[in-house]
């Protein structure tokens, strides 16, 4: 059964992320705020991808537009998925 995650990212331009997961895969991703074209592209690329692969590919990406310059919307998506996995005991 698909589960919807609503995540409030920290230190980045995106204000809210919506992630749908099912069977350890990302079904869909969208965001409010942030670089619209880039976030649409990320959504298209991660659709159907295994959660662990998304985490592996997006963790640690930095953006000079983030408040700390040490974070990014892709990294925050990875953080949201890590938190989801932790909440499920995975």
N, C-alpha and C positions, 0 to 999 in steps of 0.2 A: 504494500500500500504506500502511495506517495506521501511524503511528509513535507510540509512547507516550513521554511526557516525564515524568520524576519530578524535581520541583524543590523545593529546600529554601529557602523564602523567608527573608529577613533583616529583622530589626527589626519584625516584625508578629506578631500572635497565631497566625496559621496556621503549622503546623509542617511541613507537606508538601503539595505540590500535584501533582495527577495530570492531565495534559493529553494528549488524543489528537488528533493532527492527520493530515489526509489532503488531498492536492491543495490545499495552502495554506489549508485551512479547519480550524477547531476542530470536532472531532467531539464531544468531551465534555470536561468539566472537573469535578473534585471536589477537596476539600481536607480535610485533617485539622487540626482546631483552627480557631480564628477564630470569627467570628460565623456560626453555622451557617445561619441563615435567609438572611442577606445573601449568603453564598457559594453557597448553592443557587440563589438568584435570579440571581447573576452567571453561574453555570453554564448555567442555562436560557436566559439572554439571549445568551450568546456561542456557543451551540451552532449550528453551521452557518455561522457568520460567518467572513469572510475574516480571516486572521491580521493583515494590515496594518490593517484596520478596527478590530479589537480593540485593537491597539497604540495607534492614534490616539485611540480613545475613552477608554482606561483609563490611559494614561501621565500621570503628574503628579498623580493623585488623592492627597489627603492624608487621614490619619485621626488624630484626637487620641488614639486608643488605641495607636498605634504608638510604639515606643521613642523615636524621634526627632521624632515629630509631623510629619515631612516625607515619610512613606511610607504605604502602605496595602496591603491584600491585592490590590485591583484593580491597583495600580501594580506589584506584584510579579508578577502574572500577565502584565502587559505586558512586564516585564523578562525573564521566562522565555521568552516568545515571541521577543523580540529576540535572546536568546542562542541559541535554536534556529535562527533564521534565519541568524545569523552562523556557526554551526557548519555550516550547509548551503551557505554561500557565497552567500546571497541578499541 
